[in-house]
Amino acid sequence: MEPVDVAFALLGVGALLAGVLPRVLERRPLSMPIAFLGLGMLVFLLPTGLPSPDPLRWPALTTHLTEVGVIVALMGAGLKIDRPPSWARWSSTWRLLAVAMPLCIAAVALLGWWWAGLVPAAALLLGAALAPTDPVLASDVQVGEPTDVEDSEDEVRFALTSEAGLNDGLAFPFVYAAIAIATTSLAPADWLARWITLDVLYKLTVGVGGGLLIGWLLGKLFFRAPSDLRLARHAEGFLALAATFLAYGLVEVAGGYGFLAVFVAARAIRAAERTHEFHSVLHGFAEQVERLLTVLLLLLLGGAVIGGLLAPLTWPAALVGLALVFVIRPLAGWLALRGAPGRPAEHWVIALFGIRGVGSFYYLAYATSRTDFPQARLLWATVGLVVVVSAVVHGIAATPVMQLLDRAGERTLGAAQGGRTDEPALGGVRG
């Protein structure tokens, strides 16, 4: 039995289940990530001859697989949000990004240093890697397909989707800060000025500006070009990948944050012709690709767990990871949302469902491949534990919690002018 043949068979089974399971598990307290995580563990327990998917053994492959998974998910997230960006309408998003994310980074870094015994650079990397919520594993609590109604989305699903779309890029400066400390010293004089000017101001500006420009140009090509060249007429879904890789690649070449550019470009494409059915075509294709990549990554994660990914874990490090999922994120999210649109029950749900996933693995793989971090295996074990616990706990809780909010009528729709309304979402399914 050749390992490559086993791999083909496994991918075929995974792809088939990716089409079947979402229908089978719909409205049940079980998610697709849990199923494929378990399948990956089962397969790698068997004597198949497959190599152990140890991320430290395959750093480049880990980096690029997670990288592609995140950017495809970011394009899908940007395309499916109906609500136009504004300070008022996106109030929950800005609060989560400006308050909850820095609080989570600081708390995890502090606990990682003080309690888990990590050196400062590694502790900051742990906080930065675990900062972004995940657009890949969080489909059960995100908005659905694009619609023609700007304010159709309830506050819970909108806030979690928009937060996941933006914080994957906004966590990058903190990763670079950890790299700078690891390669120079803890003294701010050795790295702070360059970090602020290059890693914060320049890269963020290029990420946002490049994403807007590329999205605007693609919007013109899709919807405003002469009839023969107007790509929206042909309904080619693979153009979602073209937009994804173009935005990501060009902005990365220019030295900006590609994650941020992909989400911003998706929002600019959506704004070019907000109600066009082509958005559903693009989103549908991106979602299918994202689902296949998610299957692959979860199978590999299950195999990594069986292969000993969590073996270096210590009790203090494990408690830091569990504290993030069950204490730090819920409290930070709740504090950030005080005074935001929505009701208290919604605020608590948003705060509780800060799902960690593929983005955390990407940041860790990227940073550890750029320089040597002490206690790298402990970092991988801690992040692996957080992602597994998050996938299982949030995957089980997502459906019943959303159903409970629906039955209680506690779903606030976005008001037309960014205010709040007390109407429940009709039907309780579409976010």
Summary of the structure (lengths in Angstrom):
residues: 431
radius of gyration: 20.8
end to end distance: 46.4
largest distance: 63.0
contacts: 1607
relative contact order: 0.19
helix: 71%
strand: 1%
